[in-house]
Amino acid sequence: ALNAGGIHVNKSAHIVEIDGKQIDLSYKEFELLTYFMENQGIALSREKILNNVWNYDYYGDSRTIDSHIKKIRHKLGKKGKHIQTIRGIGYKFEIK
């Protein structure tokens, strides 16, 4: 299980809770949030995110990541601010 800033991810049960309240994430959103939380404080390029979350077979557009992040931020509510955009690079999950 991963815990950070009131976000709790139970990988084996595939459950995400915000301050004890369960939220609904799609499979990819769950994978993405898990990847961010496992790499807390590290700037992740879109390429790295695609390779790790969508794997090497995916030749899609990096805007796919942006739209997933937008949805996750929305679902996380106030906690969405923990996913920061790093101009020209990608994203970083950080609890300040």
C-alpha positions in Angstrom: 0.0 0.0 0.0 1.1 3.6 -0.7 0.2 6.5 1.5 1.0 10.2 0.8 -0.8 13.4 1.8 -4.1 11.7 2.6 -4.0 9.6 -0.5 -4.1 5.9 0.2 -3.5 3.4 -2.6 -4.1 -0.3 -2.0 -2.4 -2.0 -5.0 -3.6 -5.5 -4.4 -7.2 -4.5 -3.9 -7.0 -1.8 -6.6 -8.6 0.8 -4.3 -7.8 4.5 -3.9 -9.0 6.4 -0.9 -8.8 10.1 -0.3 -8.9 10.9 3.5 -10.7 7.5 4.0 -13.2 8.0 1.2 -13.0 5.7 -1.8 -12.7 7.2 -5.3 -13.3 5.6 -8.7 -10.3 5.5 -11.0 -10.1 3.8 -14.4 -7.4 1.1 -14.7 -4.9 3.5 -16.4 -5.6 6.3 -14.0 -4.9 3.9 -11.1 -1.7 2.8 -12.8 -0.6 6.4 -13.4 -1.4 7.5 -9.8 0.5 4.5 -8.4 3.5 5.2 -10.7 3.5 8.8 -9.5 3.3 7.9 -5.8 6.1 5.3 -6.2 8.3 8.0 -7.7 7.4 10.8 -5.3 9.5 14.0 -5.7 11.0 12.8 -9.0 10.4 14.8 -12.2 9.0 12.3 -14.8 9.1 13.0 -18.5 6.1 12.1 -20.6 8.3 9.6 -22.4 9.2 7.9 -19.2 5.5 7.9 -18.1 4.4 6.4 -21.4 7.1 3.7 -21.2 6.3 2.7 -17.7 2.5 3.1 -17.6 1.5 2.4 -21.2 4.7 0.3 -21.9 6.9 0.3 -25.0 4.2 -0.9 -27.4 2.3 2.3 -27.1 2.9 4.8 -29.9 0.2 7.2 -29.0 0.4 10.9 -28.3 1.8 12.3 -25.1 -1.5 14.3 -24.9 -3.0 11.0 -23.7 -1.1 11.5 -20.5 -2.2 15.1 -20.1 -5.9 14.1 -20.4 -5.4 11.3 -17.9 -3.7 13.6 -15.5 -6.5 16.1 -15.8 -9.0 13.4 -14.9 -7.0 12.2 -12.0 -6.5 15.8 -10.7 -10.3 16.3 -10.9 -11.0 13.0 -9.1 -8.5 13.8 -6.4 -10.1 17.2 -5.7 -7.9 19.3 -3.5 -5.2 16.6 -3.5 -4.9 17.0 -7.3 -2.4 19.8 -6.6 0.2 17.1 -5.6 0.6 16.3 -9.3 2.6 19.2 -10.5 3.3 20.1 -14.1 6.9 20.7 -14.9 7.2 22.8 -18.0 9.1 21.2 -20.9 9.6 18.0 -19.0 6.4 16.3 -17.7 5.1 15.8 -14.2 6.0 15.3 -10.6 4.1 14.0 -7.6 5.1 15.9 -4.5 3.7 16.4 -1.0 4.9 19.7 0.4 
